[in-house]
């Protein structure tokens, strides 16, 4: 593969990791303050979260959007190794309606931030790369939504380098 052909695979791997985490799915889907102890519906399709609450690009809910939780992503700071995209930064934006912030597990944004870090920070099973914590912080989306961001740098492409 060359140039940015791998970027779609990276995004798909990241999304698959998120929807494979029952705790993250519960934090996104369940609106109760005791979300972690609430069961998901038996027939719930986790892929329904993609493009409704989970976006592989930066999405900002409007003020009139119903109270929900979102995880969106931004990709940047791309670098090439041997003329192939091999490095960059992925930023996760955790966006929560103010009415859903307070939970039995603390702030919903903090809980999700921790779950994302457990999934991705220095893990080798994300795909063809590792992610390493780069930066993070909080932000205000609009008058109804608050957010936290966390960025990870793509690292350890050694498994691919042998194929180039």
ABEGO torsion letter per residue (X at the ends): XBEAAAAAAAAAAAAAAAAABAAAAAAAABABAAAAABBBBAABBAAAABGAABBABBBBBBAABBBBBBBBBBBBGBBBBGGBBABEBBBBBBBBBAAAABBAAEBAAAAAAAAAAAAABGBAAAEABBBBBABBEBBBABAABBBBBBBBBBBGAAAAAAAX
